[in-house]
Every structure is written in C-alpha cells, then in structure tokens.
Amino acid sequence: MKENTQKTEKRKVNKWIWIGGAAALILALLLLPRLLGGDQQGAQTMQYTLAPVQRGDVTAEITGTGTLEAADSYVVTSLVEATILTADFEEGDTIHEGDVLYTIDSSSVSGNVEQAQIALGQSRRSYQSMLDDREKLTVTASADGRIVEITVDPDDDVLPGQQIALIRDTDNMTLEVPFAADDAAAIAVGDHASVTLDSTFETLSGTVSKISAIDTVLSGNRITRTVTIDVRNPGGLTADQTASATVGAVSSAGGGTFAYGKTASVTAEVGGTVERIIAAEGDRVRKGDPIAQLSSSTLDDQLQTAKDSVRNAEIALESRSDQLDNYTITSPISGTVIDKNYKAGENTEVNKVLCTIYDLSYLTMTLAVDELDISNVAVGQSVQVTADAVEGKTFAGVVTKVSPVGTSANGAATYPVTIRIDETEGLLPGMTVDATIVLDSAKNVLTIPAEALSRGDRVLVTADSPSASNGQPVEQENGETEYYTVEIATGVSDEEQIEVRSGLQEGDTVAYIAATRGESSPFPWMNRNRGDYGGDESAPMRGGQ
C-alpha cells in the first residue's frame, strides 16, 4: 500500500492520464452499452482479466511517515545575570520534577526581600490599629452598674477622652468608720461586720475590705484607724446615710457615711459623631455592653488607605520573592538531561539556555492523514511502527489525538494524527519512522480484486460461475452469453482486495478490465465514487490511495 504522502501526486497523474485517454474510454463505452446495467443489447470484443473468488485475509490500513518526538521537553533558561554557585548534575542524568538544577548568587536581591518583609509588617500593624480604632467607635460600659447619666446626644461631635456616660455601682456600698487603734490591730480583712443605720437602727451584714495603716487622732486624744466595710445595698441605702459598725466584740469609735461602691466614667477612645444612643439612663449594664455608636468618615478613609498599603506591601514582597526564586532553578519536568551549557563558577546571562531536558518515558509522532481516510481514524486505534534504525522490530503505538484542523496543499487536505509509543527501546527523538494504522480487518473471507467492483455493487462473472444463475446476462455480438453481472454486498477493503459478504461463492470467476501500469481500470473509475467500494456504508475508505 502506498503512503499518504503519495496520494496527491497520484491523483494529479491519474487526472491527466484520464484526460488523455478520454476518446478511448468513450469508444469502449459505446462498444459495451450494457456491460454495467445488463438491461440493454450490445456486442463487443474486449480483453478481460479473470480472477477466482477465493478466501483470504483483508486488512484496511493507513500508512505514513513521521518524526519521533519526546513525550515532553523543556529548555531551562536564566532570568538573571549572576554567578552560578552550584550545578550538581551532568548530561545524561535522570532527574525528577522539582530537583534543584542551579543555585545562583542572590546576595544582590536578598536584602530587598528583607526590606519588603519589614515594610509589610509595618503596614499590617498600621492596618490592625485602624481596625481596632473602628471597633472603638462602639462605646462600651467600662464597669458593671447602672447608668446614672448620658452626657451626649445624637449627632454630637465628640473628641477622644470625652465623657459619654456615667456608671455607678448602686448595688454595693462602702462604709468607712474609725476603730480604736488597738482594736483595729485585731481586725483582719474579710472579717464579718455588723452595720447599724443611725436613722432606723437597722442592722446590715458587711465584710471588712480594708484597714488603714495610718493612725488618726480624734477628739479627746483618741487614736484611731479607719476600717472600710463593704455592704450589699438592700435597695434603700443612699450616699448620704450614716452608720456605725461592730466587728466581733469590738465596736467602732464613731460613725461614718456610706459611699457608692464604684463610679465609672465612660469616655470615647476615638473621635467621631454620635450616630445613636444605645443605652438609656437608669439601665443596668455590665462591663463591655454597648452604650453609644459613633461614626467617623476620617477613620474610614484612613482604614482604606491602610488596607491599600498592606496590599501594596504584599505585592512588593511577592515581586521581590519571585526575583529571589529566579536564583534557585528547579526542574519543571521529570526526564533526562540532554545537554548542559553552564556549570558552577560561570556567569549566567539573561535568556540564555542553561540546559535541556527530555521526558523519554514515551515517544510521540504526528502522522498526516489524507482527507479521504481521516473519518476512519479514531483515538485508541492500534498502530504498528517501524524504524530503519531498528531493523527487524515492530513497535506498538496507539492513536491519542485526531486533530479536526487540517492543512490544504495542492488541492488535497491532510489532518495531523498524534501517535504514542510506550515501548521505545532503540528509538530516539528525531528518528524517522513508518507507521501503519489498522482501520479494520477480516480473516478467511471471500475476496475479489478491488478493480472488479462497479457502481451499484455489481461485478462481472463468467457464465460457468455458480453465481451466474443469480445475475443478468451480457450478450456478445454473436448472440452468445459469456458473462453475467451479479449484485454483491461488500465489507472490508484495501487497495488490492475487497471482502465479499454475499452474492458470490467459491468457484465463481470474476472478469474485469485491468488497469495498465500507472493507471486505474476505466470502468471502476467511471462507476465508483472516490474512495467507495460498494453500498456497504460501514466499509472503510481505502487507506493510502
């Protein structure tokens, strides 16, 4: 079978042969007006070639030539100009993806990376500070207690440190009373105390929370020390009430006035405008509860600026880090080092090839398939590959890609088909190889010469053929019938043979006008569509013609 690359040239030659032989063809058709249809009278004298219907194998295939390529290849280039520190590999070495190939002196850019890291840290801290300030726009209670006063109104502008509210702990009261110094020395923090109200003589329970270490002289030269007692407010105590106390068996040397346990001022930590008041006077709150909400367009702008600064610093660091990565060159693929152009101690140049790596785990080739055959090629088909450089061995391949984009030249189109070869012993990239794609095959079937088939799936058989009884006679000018036309069903075909699925049998003899050297039979050329071998639509096109 001829290769695909010869098809276009063959068509040109045949075209001129047929134009030159048109007169002879017309004369032959006039002499045989009924040969093809079998339904008209005529006579002729022609030289036929006879061939027996016999069993054989038919294989439809496409052949072509291509160049082997590596499964993958990569040219490693340098993006910087500096001194190579290490290059610990040699030509022919097998390397893996990610292996370090070259390390290059990066001292000139390392400082830039550190500066970018510092700048990014500063930007992030500034941004976080702005975020914290934005959270401070929500003014919260500074202590547990009851709000006794709100000192701002909505839409008021406030400054950092300005009071927003006043919180007082009205549930707990403190009482400071004097005890004789000697008696105070016997009192300890945490001791139970009984407090007697001067106005109602009501007794309340309390706890000693503090004992003064400083002596105080009262009237009559009485030396005393102040003892602080915490009292839980039952609900009626006020800061202007007075009382005396007893701790154990010791009574106070005088009375004292109640004070609220704690009063806290709520202030704005950042400046802004009061959007709304969340709590009201008289509300009981716990530390951290929201009191008022502020807003600040200035702070919003500062926050966005800080955010942009962080992103700019990140981009700068990424850029500097990418530059630093250029000084450590790793293998992008696994494979074999084909050539090494630079070694340790040499200076790299920008965009110069340092080394080349081939992935030789398998090889590929591209076969140009003619437009008449491309519809019969599919991914997964097996391919037989041979190479002049490896005599006596056939390699197994498989079709991995059939491109839908063809290339047109000299009036014919070809389409690239990619073939993968996994068994590659003895093969190398760059070698020219021959490939055969097996489209279809039939074993031990009835066959006839391809030239014997005419349009309408008809063949000419001799009168003594067993299948002549199913055909239509072709009369000679002497009135005798030597040939019959028989309709058949065809199957697999190649350039030489066609499978006969029905219509003929062993013992039949077909007759046809054989093509002369370098041309085709005139009757098949006139009677068949290009690439068609009969009515069986499943039969593949003839590869290589």
KASUL-V837071 format. One record per backbone hydrogen bond with DSSP energy under -0.5 kcal/mol. NH is the residue of the N-H (numbers start at 1). CO is the residue of the C=O. E is the energy in kcal/mol with one decimal. If there is no record, write none. Layout:
BEGIN
nh=NH co=CO e=E
nh=NH co=CO e=E
END
This chain:
BEGIN
nh=4 co=63 e=-1.6
nh=6 co=3 e=-1.6
nh=7 co=4 e=-1.7
nh=10 co=6 e=-2.1
nh=11 co=7 e=-2.4
nh=12 co=8 e=-1.8
nh=13 co=9 e=-2.0
nh=14 co=10 e=-2.6
nh=15 co=11 e=-2.2
nh=16 co=12 e=-1.8
nh=17 co=13 e=-2.1
nh=18 co=14 e=-2.6
nh=19 co=15 e=-1.9
nh=20 co=16 e=-2.3
nh=21 co=17 e=-1.6
nh=22 co=19 e=-1.0
nh=25 co=21 e=-2.0
nh=26 co=22 e=-2.6
nh=27 co=23 e=-2.3
nh=28 co=24 e=-2.1
nh=29 co=25 e=-2.3
nh=30 co=26 e=-2.1
nh=31 co=27 e=-1.7
nh=32 co=28 e=-1.3
nh=33 co=30 e=-0.6
nh=35 co=32 e=-0.8
nh=38 co=34 e=-2.3
nh=48 co=46 e=-0.7
nh=49 co=512 e=-3.6
nh=51 co=510 e=-2.4
nh=53 co=508 e=-2.8
nh=54 co=52 e=-0.7
nh=54 co=447 e=-1.4
nh=56 co=445 e=-2.3
nh=58 co=442 e=-2.6
nh=60 co=440 e=-2.9
nh=61 co=59 e=-0.6
nh=62 co=437 e=-2.2
nh=64 co=435 e=-1.8
nh=66 co=433 e=-2.3
nh=68 co=431 e=-2.8
nh=69 co=364 e=-3.0
nh=71 co=359 e=-1.5
nh=71 co=362 e=-1.3
nh=72 co=359 e=-0.9
nh=74 co=357 e=-2.5
nh=76 co=74 e=-0.7
nh=76 co=355 e=-2.6
nh=77 co=75 e=-0.5
nh=78 co=352 e=-1.6
nh=82 co=80 e=-0.6
nh=84 co=346 e=-3.0
nh=85 co=103 e=-3.1
nh=86 co=103 e=-1.6
nh=89 co=87 e=-1.9
nh=92 co=337 e=-2.9
nh=93 co=90 e=-2.0
nh=95 co=93 e=-0.5
nh=95 co=335 e=-2.8
nh=98 co=331 e=-3.0
nh=99 co=96 e=-2.3
nh=101 co=329 e=-3.2
nh=102 co=329 e=-1.7
nh=103 co=86 e=-1.7
nh=104 co=327 e=-3.4
nh=105 co=83 e=-2.8
nh=109 co=106 e=-1.7
nh=110 co=106 e=-1.7
nh=111 co=107 e=-0.7
nh=113 co=109 e=-1.5
nh=114 co=110 e=-1.8
nh=115 co=111 e=-2.3
nh=116 co=112 e=-2.0
nh=117 co=113 e=-2.1
nh=118 co=114 e=-2.2
nh=119 co=115 e=-2.4
nh=120 co=116 e=-2.1
nh=121 co=117 e=-2.2
nh=122 co=118 e=-2.2
nh=123 co=119 e=-2.2
nh=124 co=120 e=-2.3
nh=125 co=121 e=-2.1
nh=126 co=122 e=-2.3
nh=127 co=123 e=-2.3
nh=128 co=124 e=-2.6
nh=129 co=125 e=-2.2
nh=130 co=126 e=-1.9
nh=131 co=127 e=-2.2
nh=132 co=128 e=-2.5
nh=133 co=129 e=-2.3
nh=134 co=130 e=-2.2
nh=135 co=131 e=-1.9
nh=136 co=132 e=-1.5
nh=137 co=134 e=-1.2
nh=138 co=135 e=-1.5
nh=139 co=137 e=-0.9
nh=139 co=292 e=-2.5
nh=141 co=289 e=-2.8
nh=145 co=285 e=-2.5
nh=146 co=168 e=-3.1
nh=147 co=283 e=-3.0
nh=148 co=146 e=-0.6
nh=148 co=166 e=-2.6
nh=149 co=166 e=-1.3
nh=151 co=149 e=-0.5
nh=151 co=164 e=-2.7
nh=152 co=164 e=-0.6
nh=155 co=274 e=-3.7
nh=156 co=153 e=-1.9
nh=158 co=272 e=-3.0
nh=161 co=268 e=-4.5
nh=162 co=159 e=-2.1
nh=164 co=266 e=-4.4
nh=165 co=266 e=-1.6
nh=166 co=149 e=-2.5
nh=167 co=264 e=-3.4
nh=168 co=146 e=-2.7
nh=169 co=262 e=-3.6
nh=170 co=168 e=-1.2
nh=173 co=231 e=-3.2
nh=174 co=259 e=-3.1
nh=175 co=229 e=-2.4
nh=176 co=257 e=-0.7
nh=177 co=175 e=-0.6
nh=177 co=227 e=-2.2
nh=179 co=225 e=-2.6
nh=181 co=223 e=-2.5
nh=184 co=180 e=-3.2
nh=185 co=181 e=-1.5
nh=186 co=182 e=-0.5
nh=186 co=183 e=-1.2
nh=187 co=184 e=-1.3
nh=190 co=208 e=-2.6
nh=191 co=188 e=-2.0
nh=193 co=206 e=-2.4
nh=194 co=246 e=-2.8
nh=195 co=193 e=-0.5
nh=195 co=204 e=-3.3
nh=196 co=244 e=-2.8
nh=197 co=195 e=-0.5
nh=197 co=202 e=-3.0
nh=198 co=242 e=-2.1
nh=201 co=197 e=-1.9
nh=204 co=195 e=-3.5
nh=206 co=193 e=-2.7
nh=207 co=230 e=-1.9
nh=208 co=191 e=-2.6
nh=209 co=228 e=-2.8
nh=210 co=228 e=-1.4
nh=212 co=226 e=-3.1
nh=216 co=224 e=-3.4
nh=218 co=216 e=-0.6
nh=218 co=222 e=-3.9
nh=221 co=218 e=-1.2
nh=222 co=218 e=-0.7
nh=222 co=219 e=-0.6
nh=223 co=221 e=-0.6
nh=224 co=216 e=-3.8
nh=224 co=222 e=-0.6
nh=225 co=179 e=-2.8
nh=227 co=177 e=-2.9
nh=228 co=210 e=-3.0
nh=229 co=175 e=-2.8
nh=230 co=207 e=-3.0
nh=231 co=173 e=-3.2
nh=232 co=205 e=-0.7
nh=233 co=171 e=-3.0
nh=234 co=232 e=-0.5
nh=241 co=238 e=-1.3
nh=243 co=256 e=-2.2
nh=244 co=196 e=-2.1
nh=246 co=194 e=-2.2
nh=247 co=250 e=-3.0
nh=248 co=246 e=-0.6
nh=250 co=247 e=-2.1
nh=252 co=245 e=-2.6
nh=253 co=178 e=-2.7
nh=254 co=178 e=-0.8
nh=256 co=243 e=-2.7
nh=258 co=241 e=-2.9
nh=259 co=174 e=-2.3
nh=261 co=169 e=-0.9
nh=261 co=172 e=-3.0
nh=262 co=169 e=-0.5
nh=264 co=167 e=-3.6
nh=266 co=165 e=-3.2
nh=267 co=265 e=-0.6
nh=268 co=162 e=-2.6
nh=272 co=158 e=-1.8
nh=273 co=295 e=-2.8
nh=274 co=156 e=-3.0
nh=275 co=273 e=-0.6
nh=275 co=293 e=-3.0
nh=276 co=293 e=-1.4
nh=278 co=276 e=-0.6
nh=278 co=291 e=-2.1
nh=279 co=291 e=-1.8
nh=282 co=147 e=-3.7
nh=283 co=280 e=-2.1
nh=285 co=145 e=-3.2
nh=285 co=283 e=-0.5
nh=288 co=141 e=-2.2
nh=289 co=286 e=-2.4
nh=291 co=139 e=-3.9
nh=292 co=139 e=-1.4
nh=293 co=276 e=-2.5
nh=294 co=137 e=-3.0
nh=295 co=273 e=-1.8
nh=300 co=296 e=-1.9
nh=301 co=297 e=-2.3
nh=302 co=298 e=-2.2
nh=303 co=299 e=-2.4
nh=304 co=300 e=-2.2
nh=305 co=301 e=-2.4
nh=306 co=302 e=-2.3
nh=307 co=303 e=-2.2
nh=308 co=304 e=-2.5
nh=309 co=305 e=-2.1
nh=310 co=306 e=-1.8
nh=311 co=307 e=-2.0
nh=312 co=308 e=-2.6
nh=313 co=309 e=-2.2
nh=314 co=310 e=-2.3
nh=315 co=311 e=-2.6
nh=316 co=312 e=-2.4
nh=317 co=313 e=-2.2
nh=318 co=314 e=-2.8
nh=319 co=315 e=-2.6
nh=320 co=316 e=-2.4
nh=321 co=317 e=-2.9
nh=322 co=318 e=-2.8
nh=323 co=319 e=-2.1
nh=324 co=320 e=-1.9
nh=325 co=321 e=-2.4
nh=326 co=322 e=-1.2
nh=327 co=324 e=-1.8
nh=328 co=325 e=-1.8
nh=329 co=102 e=-2.7
nh=330 co=328 e=-0.6
nh=331 co=99 e=-2.6
nh=335 co=95 e=-2.0
nh=336 co=358 e=-3.4
nh=337 co=93 e=-2.4
nh=338 co=336 e=-0.6
nh=338 co=356 e=-2.8
nh=339 co=356 e=-1.1
nh=341 co=354 e=-3.1
nh=342 co=354 e=-1.0
nh=345 co=84 e=-2.7
nh=346 co=343 e=-1.8
nh=348 co=82 e=-3.1
nh=351 co=78 e=-3.8
nh=352 co=349 e=-1.7
nh=354 co=76 e=-3.3
nh=355 co=76 e=-1.2
nh=356 co=339 e=-2.1
nh=357 co=74 e=-2.7
nh=358 co=336 e=-2.6
nh=359 co=72 e=-3.6
nh=360 co=358 e=-0.9
nh=363 co=421 e=-2.5
nh=364 co=69 e=-2.7
nh=365 co=419 e=-1.9
nh=367 co=417 e=-3.0
nh=369 co=367 e=-0.7
nh=369 co=415 e=-2.7
nh=371 co=413 e=-1.8
nh=373 co=370 e=-1.4
nh=374 co=370 e=-1.6
nh=376 co=373 e=-2.0
nh=377 co=374 e=-1.5
nh=380 co=399 e=-2.8
nh=381 co=378 e=-1.7
nh=383 co=397 e=-2.3
nh=384 co=436 e=-2.7
nh=385 co=383 e=-0.5
nh=385 co=395 e=-2.8
nh=386 co=434 e=-2.5
nh=387 co=390 e=-0.6
nh=387 co=393 e=-0.5
nh=388 co=432 e=-0.6
nh=390 co=387 e=-1.2
nh=393 co=390 e=-1.0
nh=395 co=385 e=-3.6
nh=397 co=383 e=-3.0
nh=398 co=420 e=-1.7
nh=399 co=381 e=-2.4
nh=400 co=418 e=-2.6
nh=401 co=418 e=-1.3
nh=403 co=401 e=-0.5
nh=403 co=416 e=-2.2
nh=406 co=404 e=-0.6
nh=407 co=414 e=-2.9
nh=409 co=412 e=-3.0
nh=412 co=409 e=-1.6
nh=414 co=407 e=-2.3
nh=415 co=369 e=-2.6
nh=416 co=405 e=-0.6
nh=417 co=367 e=-2.3
nh=418 co=401 e=-2.5
nh=419 co=365 e=-2.9
nh=420 co=398 e=-2.8
nh=421 co=363 e=-3.1
nh=422 co=396 e=-0.6
nh=422 co=420 e=-0.5
nh=423 co=396 e=-0.6
nh=424 co=422 e=-0.9
nh=427 co=424 e=-2.4
nh=430 co=68 e=-2.7
nh=431 co=428 e=-1.8
nh=433 co=66 e=-2.7
nh=434 co=386 e=-2.9
nh=435 co=64 e=-3.0
nh=436 co=384 e=-2.4
nh=437 co=62 e=-3.2
nh=438 co=382 e=-1.3
nh=438 co=436 e=-0.6
nh=439 co=60 e=-2.7
nh=439 co=437 e=-0.7
nh=440 co=60 e=-1.6
nh=442 co=58 e=-2.7
nh=445 co=56 e=-2.9
nh=447 co=54 e=-2.8
nh=448 co=498 e=-1.6
nh=450 co=496 e=-2.7
nh=452 co=449 e=-1.5
nh=453 co=450 e=-1.2
nh=454 co=458 e=-2.7
nh=457 co=454 e=-0.9
nh=458 co=454 e=-1.1
nh=459 co=486 e=-2.3
nh=460 co=511 e=-0.6
nh=461 co=459 e=-0.5
nh=461 co=484 e=-3.2
nh=462 co=509 e=-2.2
nh=463 co=482 e=-2.4
nh=465 co=462 e=-1.9
nh=468 co=465 e=-1.9
nh=469 co=466 e=-0.8
nh=470 co=467 e=-1.6
nh=471 co=468 e=-1.8
nh=472 co=485 e=-2.2
nh=474 co=483 e=-2.5
nh=475 co=473 e=-0.5
nh=476 co=480 e=-3.4
nh=479 co=476 e=-1.8
nh=482 co=474 e=-0.8
nh=482 co=480 e=-0.6
nh=483 co=474 e=-0.8
nh=484 co=461 e=-2.6
nh=485 co=472 e=-2.9
nh=486 co=459 e=-2.9
nh=488 co=457 e=-3.3
nh=489 co=502 e=-2.3
nh=491 co=499 e=-2.0
nh=494 co=497 e=-2.6
nh=498 co=448 e=-2.1
nh=499 co=492 e=-3.0
nh=500 co=446 e=-2.9
nh=501 co=489 e=-3.1
nh=501 co=499 e=-0.6
nh=502 co=489 e=-1.2
nh=507 co=53 e=-0.9
nh=508 co=505 e=-1.9
nh=510 co=51 e=-3.0
nh=511 co=460 e=-3.1
nh=512 co=49 e=-1.9
nh=514 co=512 e=-0.9
nh=519 co=516 e=-2.1
nh=525 co=521 e=-1.8
nh=526 co=522 e=-2.0
nh=527 co=523 e=-2.2
nh=528 co=524 e=-2.0
nh=532 co=529 e=-2.5
nh=537 co=535 e=-1.0
nh=539 co=536 e=-1.6
nh=543 co=541 e=-0.6
nh=545 co=542 e=-1.0
END
